[in-house]
Amino acid sequence: SSVLYDGDLFSIAGALRSKEYTNDVMKLTNLHVPSSQGTFSFKKTIDLTVTSSVTDDVTVELTVDTESMVTAGHVMPTCYDIAFKAANTGALLKHYVDPYPGCNTNGTLIYVRLPASSLATLGK
């Protein structure tokens, strides 16, 4: 469960991605963000180039320097607070953080599923 208190989000207990139960309390701070960023306190744009027409969903591999984002306080060392959204709809995109080399490295591998509907406007 989670609660928003005084601009901070507290997540209490729950299941981890490994399906283990945790009784940890996690705190996401600085939830007062500019409306131009929606509900995200840190935003980084990733540009994609589509060279042909796309009719199916596509999974892309991104190599991300999460180490510098963790050091700057933008991302938790677990990367559980990373999200991707479609530029044209704002919808959250499914993604997977590869455990090898994992989060908090300068070469974190993240796979993001891009719906064909999001890509269709890029090729035009």
C-alpha positions in Angstrom: 0.0 0.0 0.0 1.1 3.6 -0.3 0.2 7.0 1.1 0.9 10.6 -0.1 1.9 12.8 2.8 3.3 16.4 2.6 4.5 16.0 -1.0 6.2 12.6 -0.4 5.0 9.2 -1.4 5.5 6.4 1.1 5.2 2.8 -0.2 4.8 0.3 2.7 5.5 -3.4 2.2 4.5 -5.4 -0.8 5.8 -7.9 -3.3 9.1 -7.4 -5.1 9.6 -8.3 -8.8 11.3 -11.5 -7.5 8.0 -12.4 -5.9 9.4 -12.1 -2.5 7.6 -10.2 0.2 9.1 -7.1 1.7 8.2 -5.1 4.8 10.4 -2.2 3.7 9.1 1.4 3.6 10.2 3.3 0.5 9.9 7.1 0.3 9.8 9.0 -3.0 10.4 12.6 -2.3 9.9 15.9 -4.3 6.5 15.0 -5.7 5.8 18.7 -6.2 6.7 19.0 -9.9 6.0 21.4 -12.7 2.7 20.6 -14.5 4.7 20.4 -17.8 6.3 17.2 -16.5 3.1 15.6 -15.3 3.7 13.5 -12.2 7.4 12.9 -12.9 10.0 14.8 -10.9 12.8 14.1 -13.5 12.3 13.8 -17.2 14.7 12.9 -20.0 13.7 12.8 -23.6 14.8 9.9 -25.8 14.7 10.5 -29.5 13.9 7.6 -31.9 14.2 7.4 -35.6 11.9 5.2 -37.6 13.1 4.3 -41.1 10.2 2.2 -42.3 6.6 1.8 -41.6 5.7 -0.1 -38.5 2.6 -2.2 -38.1 3.5 -4.2 -35.0 4.6 -3.4 -31.5 8.4 -3.2 -31.2 10.7 -3.8 -28.2 13.8 -1.6 -28.1 16.9 -2.0 -26.0 18.2 1.1 -24.3 21.6 1.5 -22.6 21.0 4.0 -19.9 23.5 5.6 -17.4 21.4 5.1 -14.3 24.5 5.5 -12.1 24.6 9.2 -12.7 20.8 9.5 -12.2 21.1 7.7 -8.9 24.0 9.8 -7.8 22.0 13.0 -8.7 19.0 11.7 -6.7 16.7 11.4 -9.7 16.3 7.6 -9.6 16.3 5.0 -6.7 19.2 2.5 -6.7 16.7 -0.2 -7.6 15.3 1.6 -10.6 11.8 0.7 -9.4 10.8 4.3 -10.0 11.8 4.5 -13.6 8.9 4.9 -16.1 8.6 5.5 -19.8 5.7 7.1 -21.6 4.6 7.5 -25.2 5.2 11.0 -26.4 2.0 11.1 -28.5 -0.4 9.8 -25.9 1.4 10.1 -22.5 0.5 6.4 -21.9 3.0 4.5 -19.7 5.0 1.9 -21.6 5.9 -1.5 -20.5 9.6 -2.0 -19.7 12.0 -4.4 -18.2 15.3 -3.6 -16.4 17.8 -6.3 -17.2 19.3 -7.6 -13.9 22.7 -7.9 -15.6 24.4 -5.5 -15.2 21.4 -4.1 -13.3 20.5 -0.7 -12.0 22.9 1.9 -10.7 25.5 1.3 -13.4 26.6 3.4 -16.4 25.4 0.7 -18.8 22.0 -0.4 -17.5 20.0 -2.3 -20.1 16.3 -1.5 -20.3 13.9 -3.0 -22.8 10.9 -0.8 -23.6 7.8 -2.1 -25.5 6.7 0.5 -28.0 3.1 0.2 -29.4 2.8 0.4 -33.2 0.4 3.3 -32.7 3.1 5.3 -31.0 5.6 4.6 -33.7 3.2 5.3 -36.6 3.5 9.1 -36.1 7.3 9.0 -35.9 7.8 7.8 -39.5 5.8 10.6 -41.0 
